[in-house]
Amino acid sequence: MAPRDSPSKSNLVRSYESNDERASSTSSSSTRLVEVGQCAIQEVGLENFIRRIIKELNLTMKEDDDDDDDNDDVDHENGQSRTPSVVFNLNHMGILHGWKKVFEVERVYSTCLGISKRLYQCHGYTREPLERRTYFILEEFNQRMYPWILPDFSYYVMVFCYYDTNHVVTKVEVQYDQMRFFLHCLGLAQLHSWCIAHIMTPCAYLWMRLYRATGLIHPLTFLAQLFLFPYAIYYCYYNFFDASETP
């Protein structure tokens, strides 16, 4: 993989061309173009960050119409469905259509989760021009309303931006550990990490050694344990604890 300098306005961009089929010299080679760039973005609020990062990436965003109803994606004058300004995908589970909804949801849920200020940072990105895709790691610092109860915390999110031939962002995919995020919001992330590292991991390793010693390592025996273990707990409780309470 050999680097090749590529022009850029203010930041350093390097392009990489990789031949995935270099070993086969008979067929035509498939080339993948990747650009890696540096940036220094630090903004408070999701809307400010998105507008800044899109400008930094030499992309544009389609603005929502002012007369659009938030819950109505149909243009009643023409009788046709409106094209959303963007499709915002959260972990392939929550999908929002339109920048206005994205910014509104972020502001409301930040307040509900006890977050008073969110600082977003980005230091670099990767672009695949042929795929019309750019992705980067978003660093997020969340300042809490009541830090003496719920501590501040930092978080990292993977963001994928897709754009059309006019360099207009059409789709954004956000991937992150949702359970870990809500543990941070509840102030339980450190306790959860300690329990997993010092209790669950040693127990899981001990179980693995016992399971391996049986010589019966197989998907069927593994699934059988998932059914037998809860039944064994129920059986022990019913015969030892519940029976002792019977007069």
C-alpha positions, 0 to 999 in steps of 0.5 A: 500500500503506497501513499500518494499525496492529494491536494487539500485546502487546509488539512493533510490528505493522503490517498491510498490505492489498494489492489485486492487481487494483486496475486491474480495477474490474469484478470483486471485488478480492482482498485479501491481509493481511500483518502485519509484527512486531518481536521480539528473540530470542536463544537458544542451541540450536535447541530453546530458540529454537523454543520462544521464537519460537513463543511470541513469534508467539502460536502453540503446538507439539504435544508428542511423546508420551513413549512414541512410538518414534522409528522407529515412526509407527504406533499399535499399540494402535489400528492407525492411523498417528500424526499427527506433531507437526510436519513439518519440511522441510529444503530440500525434501530432508530431511523429519523428522516430530516435534519430538523427531527435529528436536532430536535431529538438530540436536544430533548433527549439530552435534557431527559438524560441529565446532560446540560452540555455536549462537546463534540470533537473530530480529529480525522476522517476517512473518505472512499470517493468511489463509494461516496462514503466518509467515516470518522470517530466522533469524540463526545464529552457529556457534561451533566446537570447534577455532577455530584450525583451523575458524573460527566463522561466521555464517549466515542461514536463511529459515524458514516456519511453517504453523499450523492454525485452533487456532494449532498449528504443523503444518509448518516449511520451512527454506530455505538454501544447503546447499553454502555451509553445508558450505563454512563447516563445512569452513573453505573458504567464504572460499577458495571466494568468492575463487575465484568472484569473482576467477577464475570470474567474469572467465572466465565474462564473457570466455566470454560476450563471445566467445559473444555475438560468434559471433551463435549465442546459442541454448539448443541451441548452449549445450548443445552447448558443455557436451558439446564442452568436456569432449570438447575437454579429453579430446582435447587431453590424449590427443593431447598429454600421453598421446602424449608419454609413449609411448616 
